[in-house]
Amino acid sequence: MQKKKYMTVDQLLNDKSFLNCYYRTDPEEFQRWQDWINESAEHSRLAKEAIRILSIRHQAGKTGISPEQVDNNFSTSPGKRSLKKIFRSVK
């Protein structure tokens, strides 16, 4: 993890070290991200939203829905949407 100023969920979703943390492929990276998340409420909020999107992408992939379809539904509706609503919207 490089010392960057992460301002958006997209920045986290496109950061290789954050993905390594999410998939737990590197224990040291995981700990660095845990420390970053614990630094502030804003860091925690960004990380929780990124993790929620990654989880939905993973679940959607099991059903044949692409990550792009998931992302498109998030970008057109910034409020929290359930996985069920996303599945209905892309059918």
TASUL-V331832 format. One record per helix or strand of 2 or more residues. SS is the DSSP state (H for helix, E for strand). FROM is the first residue (numbers start at 0). TO is the last residue. Records with the same first field share a line. If there is no record, write none. Layout:
# TASUL-V331832
SS=FROM-TO  FROM-TO
This chain:
# TASUL-V331832
H=8-12  15-21  26-38  40-60  66-75  82-89
